[in-house]
Amino acid sequence: MPSRPTKQAPPPLQVDTVRVVLAGTAVWVVALVVLLLLGDRVDPLWVWTCVAAIGLAGVGLGIMRWQGQLRTRR
Protein backbone atom coordinates (compact mmCIF):
# COMPACT_ATOMS: atom_id res chain seq x y z
CA MET A 1 0.00 0.00 0.00
CA PRO A 2 1.54 3.34 -1.02
CA SER A 3 2.13 5.83 1.75
CA ARG A 4 0.29 9.10 1.51
CA PRO A 5 1.92 12.38 2.37
CA THR A 6 0.41 13.66 5.60
CA LYS A 7 -0.71 17.22 6.01
CA GLN A 8 -0.19 19.07 9.20
CA ALA A 9 -3.27 20.30 10.98
CA PRO A 10 -3.85 24.04 10.79
CA PRO A 11 -3.29 26.00 13.97
CA PRO A 12 -6.38 26.48 16.16
CA LEU A 13 -8.35 29.68 15.75
CA GLN A 14 -8.25 32.20 18.55
CA VAL A 15 -11.92 32.86 19.32
CA ASP A 16 -13.36 34.98 22.10
CA THR A 17 -15.91 32.41 23.28
CA VAL A 18 -17.40 34.74 25.87
CA ARG A 19 -18.27 37.27 23.18
CA VAL A 20 -19.81 34.52 21.03
CA VAL A 21 -21.96 33.27 23.94
CA LEU A 22 -23.07 36.80 24.82
CA ALA A 23 -23.99 37.54 21.19
CA GLY A 24 -25.99 34.32 20.96
CA THR A 25 -27.72 35.09 24.24
CA ALA A 26 -28.65 38.54 22.96
CA VAL A 27 -30.28 36.94 19.92
CA TRP A 28 -32.32 34.61 22.16
CA VAL A 29 -33.37 37.57 24.35
CA VAL A 30 -34.56 39.48 21.28
CA ALA A 31 -36.49 36.41 20.11
CA LEU A 32 -38.07 36.08 23.56
CA VAL A 33 -39.16 39.73 23.55
CA VAL A 34 -40.70 39.35 20.10
CA LEU A 35 -42.56 36.20 21.16
CA LEU A 36 -43.83 37.86 24.32
CA LEU A 37 -45.07 40.82 22.26
CA LEU A 38 -46.95 38.43 19.98
CA GLY A 39 -48.75 37.03 23.00
CA ASP A 40 -51.26 34.24 22.46
CA ARG A 41 -50.55 34.02 18.72
CA VAL A 42 -47.49 31.81 19.28
CA ASP A 43 -47.06 28.36 20.75
CA PRO A 44 -45.75 28.54 24.35
CA LEU A 45 -43.11 25.96 23.41
CA TRP A 46 -41.22 28.68 21.51
CA VAL A 47 -41.22 30.94 24.56
CA TRP A 48 -39.87 28.15 26.76
CA THR A 49 -37.25 27.34 24.13
CA CYS A 50 -35.94 30.91 24.40
CA VAL A 51 -36.02 30.76 28.20
CA ALA A 52 -34.11 27.46 28.17
CA ALA A 53 -31.50 28.84 25.76
CA ILE A 54 -30.95 31.90 27.94
CA GLY A 55 -30.68 29.69 31.01
CA LEU A 56 -28.18 27.37 29.34
CA ALA A 57 -26.12 30.38 28.28
CA GLY A 58 -26.06 31.45 31.92
CA VAL A 59 -24.82 27.99 32.90
CA GLY A 60 -22.20 28.17 30.15
CA LEU A 61 -21.00 31.56 31.35
CA GLY A 62 -20.80 30.19 34.88
CA ILE A 63 -18.63 27.32 33.66
CA MET A 64 -16.44 29.75 31.72
CA ARG A 65 -16.03 31.83 34.87
CA TRP A 66 -15.12 28.72 36.86
CA GLN A 67 -12.52 27.79 34.22
CA GLY A 68 -11.06 31.30 34.32
CA GLN A 69 -12.13 32.35 30.82
CA LEU A 70 -14.02 35.38 32.09
CA ARG A 71 -11.86 38.31 33.05
CA THR A 72 -13.12 40.31 36.00
CA ARG A 73 -13.06 44.05 35.41
CA ARG A 74 -11.51 45.98 38.25
Secondary structure, DSSP 8 states (H G I E B T S, - for coil): ----------------HHHHHHHHHHHHHHHHHHHHHHGGGS-HHHHHHHHHHHHHHHHHHHHHHHHT-S----
